């Protein structure tokens, strides 16, 4: 049972790392396109504090909550 749980945890970690890499790639693309710092949903500027906490963030707080 422990082996199955360890395997599941390892797979979850791989998925989290892949998702984080994709998030960073998307942020780099937004930088290249001159759209970094703006919400991908509404187009409003993402608060500097929010970007500082997570530089790869794609959505403003309102759209994240919405």
N, CA, C and O of each residue as an XYZ file, in Angstrom:
264
protein
N       0.815     -1.193      0.000
C       0.000      0.000      0.000
C       0.861      1.260      0.000
O       0.545      2.229     -0.690
N       1.945      1.249      0.770
C       2.834      2.414      0.802
C       3.442      2.680     -0.561
O       3.599      3.836     -0.954
N       3.783      1.635     -1.281
C       4.382      1.805     -2.606
C       3.403      2.480     -3.555
O       3.794      3.349     -4.335
N       2.138      2.090     -3.495
C       1.120      2.723     -4.348
C       0.919      4.190     -3.978
O       0.764      5.042     -4.853
N       0.923      4.471     -2.703
C       0.757      5.852     -2.254
C       1.963      6.694     -2.682
O       1.800      7.826     -3.136
N       3.164      6.145     -2.537
C       4.369      6.868     -2.961
C       4.353      7.122     -4.463
O       4.744      8.197     -4.917
N       3.909      6.151     -5.222
C       3.832      6.300     -6.675
C       2.818      7.393     -7.046
O       3.081      8.215     -7.923
N       1.694      7.397     -6.393
C       0.668      8.412     -6.657
C       1.182      9.801     -6.299
O       0.928     10.762     -7.025
N       1.897      9.912     -5.195
C       2.457     11.199     -4.792
C       3.511     11.669     -5.792
O       3.567     12.855     -6.117
N       4.333     10.765     -6.276
C       5.353     11.115     -7.266
C       4.706     11.579     -8.568
O       5.163     12.546     -9.178
N       3.656     10.901     -8.991
C       2.953     11.294    -10.211
C       2.302     12.665    -10.049
O       2.308     13.469    -10.981
N       1.748     12.930     -8.886
C       1.134     14.235     -8.625
C       2.189     15.334     -8.661
O       1.935     16.428     -9.164
N       3.360     15.047     -8.133
C       4.441     16.026     -8.149
C       4.889     16.318     -9.584
O       5.157     17.469     -9.927
N       4.971     15.302    -10.405
C       5.334     15.488    -11.815
C       4.298     16.361    -12.504
O       4.658     17.258    -13.266
N       3.022     16.116    -12.250
C       1.958     16.921    -12.857
C       2.035     18.377    -12.401
O       1.836     19.288    -13.205
N       2.325     18.603    -11.114
C       2.451     19.973    -10.605
C       3.622     20.686    -11.269
O       3.505     21.854    -11.640
N       4.739     20.001    -11.419
C       5.908     20.607    -12.066
C       5.622     20.933    -13.527
O       6.019     21.990    -14.017
N       4.940     20.039    -14.220
C       4.587     20.294    -15.616
C       3.663     21.501    -15.725
O       3.832     22.336    -16.613
N       2.701     21.594    -14.837
C       1.767     22.723    -14.850
C       2.508     24.028    -14.571
O       2.222     25.048    -15.198
N       3.449     24.004    -13.644
C       4.210     25.212    -13.327
C       5.083     25.625    -14.507
O       5.189     26.814    -14.810
N       5.708     24.661    -15.175
C       6.513     24.985    -16.360
C       5.646     25.617    -17.445
O       6.063     26.582    -18.086
N       4.454     25.084    -17.655
C       3.542     25.642    -18.651
C       3.131     27.058    -18.278
O       3.035     27.927    -19.145
N       2.890     27.291    -17.014
C       2.503     28.611    -16.533
C       3.632     29.626    -16.790
O       3.373     30.758    -17.198
N       4.872     29.212    -16.550
C       6.022     30.093    -16.782
C       6.204     30.341    -18.280
O       6.466     31.471    -18.691
N       6.067     29.298    -19.097
C       6.163     29.471    -20.553
C       5.119     30.474    -21.057
O       5.413     31.323    -21.898
N       3.910     30.363    -20.534
C       2.838     31.277    -20.942
C       3.175     32.709    -20.526
O       2.910     33.648    -21.278
N       3.753     32.886    -19.346
C       4.144     34.223    -18.893
C       5.245     34.790    -19.788
O       5.221     35.972    -20.130
N       6.200     33.957    -20.161
C       7.271     34.409    -21.061
C       6.703     34.824    -22.420
O       7.156     35.806    -23.009
N       5.736     34.094    -22.906
C       5.090     34.449    -24.166
C       4.362     35.787    -24.047
O       4.409     36.606    -24.965
N       3.687     36.009    -22.912
C       3.006     37.291    -22.705
C       4.014     38.439    -22.661
O       3.724     39.540    -23.129
N       5.205     38.181    -22.097
C       6.254     39.200    -22.087
C       6.662     39.526    -23.516
O       6.744     40.696    -23.890
N       6.918     38.496    -24.312
C       7.317     38.692    -25.713
C       6.262     39.472    -26.501
O       6.592     40.280    -27.369
N       5.001     39.219    -26.189
C       3.901     39.864    -26.914
C       3.527     41.226    -26.340
O       2.637     41.902    -26.856
N       4.212     41.625    -25.267
C       3.911     42.908    -24.647
C       2.633     42.924    -23.842
O       2.079     43.993    -23.581
N       2.152     41.755    -23.443
C       0.894     41.665    -22.706
C       1.090     41.227    -21.267
O       0.117     40.987    -20.551
N       2.341     41.121    -20.838
C       2.608     40.691    -19.466
C       2.100     41.746    -18.492
O       2.251     42.946    -18.723
N       1.502     41.288    -17.409
C       1.009     42.193    -16.380
C      -0.453     42.566    -16.550
O      -1.025     43.286    -15.732
N      -1.047     42.066    -17.621
C      -2.462     42.329    -17.863
C      -3.239     41.020    -17.801
O      -2.764     39.980    -18.256
N      -4.420     41.085    -17.241
C      -5.276     39.903    -17.069
C      -5.638     39.305    -18.428
O      -6.027     40.018    -19.353
N      -5.503     38.000    -18.527
C      -5.831     37.313    -19.779
C      -7.334     37.225    -20.003
O      -7.776     36.929    -21.113
N      -8.124     37.478    -18.962
C      -9.581     37.430    -19.105
C     -10.168     38.795    -19.442
O     -10.863     38.946    -20.446
N      -9.887     39.796    -18.594
C     -10.538     41.102    -18.758
C      -9.626     42.169    -19.354
O     -10.108     43.211    -19.800
N      -8.328     41.930    -19.368
C      -7.389     42.879    -19.945
C      -6.920     43.972    -19.000
O      -6.063     44.778    -19.361
N      -7.472     44.007    -17.799
C      -7.046     45.013    -16.819
C      -5.663     44.661    -16.280
O      -5.242     43.505    -16.318
N      -4.967     45.675    -15.780
C      -3.636     45.447    -15.221
C      -3.738     44.623    -13.940
O      -4.615     44.854    -13.108
N      -2.844     43.674    -13.798
C      -2.774     42.854    -12.588
C      -1.967     43.635    -11.556
O      -0.906     44.170    -11.877
N      -2.454     43.704    -10.337
C      -1.794     44.461     -9.276
C      -0.341     44.018     -9.113
O      -0.023     42.831     -9.190
N       0.528     45.000     -8.887
C       1.958     44.727     -8.741
C       2.231     43.753     -7.598
O       3.122     42.909     -7.696
N       1.466     43.870     -6.520
C       1.651     42.964     -5.380
C       1.340     41.524     -5.776
O       2.009     40.586     -5.342
N       0.329     41.371     -6.594
C      -0.067     40.026     -7.049
C       1.012     39.445     -7.966
O       1.353     38.267     -7.854
N       1.550     40.269     -8.870
C       2.632     39.811     -9.758
C       3.887     39.498     -8.964
O       4.615     38.563     -9.299
N       4.153     40.276     -7.905
C       5.332     40.028     -7.074
C       5.214     38.696     -6.346
O       6.204     37.984     -6.174
N       4.009     38.366     -5.923
C       3.784     37.104     -5.219
C       3.898     35.910     -6.157
O       4.354     34.837     -5.761
N       3.474     36.108     -7.416
C       3.539     35.038     -8.420
C       3.764     35.679     -9.779
O       2.802     36.059    -10.447
N       5.027     35.807    -10.205
C       5.337     36.490    -11.466
C       4.690     35.870    -12.708
O       4.588     36.531    -13.741
N       4.260     34.628    -12.620
C       3.646     33.971    -13.777
C       2.123     34.061    -13.756
O       1.456     33.438    -14.582
N       1.570     34.824    -12.828
C       0.119     34.923    -12.704
C      -0.484     35.495    -13.988
O       0.085     36.398    -14.601
N      -1.627     34.968    -14.382
C      -2.229     35.365    -15.655
C      -3.533     36.135    -15.490
O      -3.991     36.781    -16.432
N      -4.134     36.075    -14.310
C      -5.450     36.685    -14.122
C      -5.451     37.620    -12.931
O      -4.753     37.392    -11.943
N      -6.250     38.683    -13.036
C      -6.400     39.609    -11.910
C      -7.211     38.944    -10.805
O      -7.809     37.886    -11.000
N      -7.219     39.572     -9.668
C      -7.919     39.000     -8.529
C      -9.422     38.885     -8.781
O     -10.036     37.881     -8.421
N     -10.010     39.904     -9.393
C     -11.452     39.870     -9.673
C     -11.820     38.688    -10.560
O     -12.793     37.985    -10.288
N     -11.044     38.467    -11.622
C     -11.344     37.364    -12.540
C     -11.069     36.006    -11.897
O     -11.744     35.023    -12.202
N     -10.092     35.955    -11.020
C      -9.803     34.706    -10.319
C     -10.945     34.339     -9.397
O     -11.311     33.169     -9.283
N     -11.505     35.333     -8.744
C     -12.635     35.098     -7.829
C     -13.928     34.796     -8.573
O     -14.779     34.036     -8.111
N     -14.046     35.423     -9.752
C     -15.283     35.399    -10.504
C     -15.729     34.122    -11.024
O     -16.774     34.050    -11.670
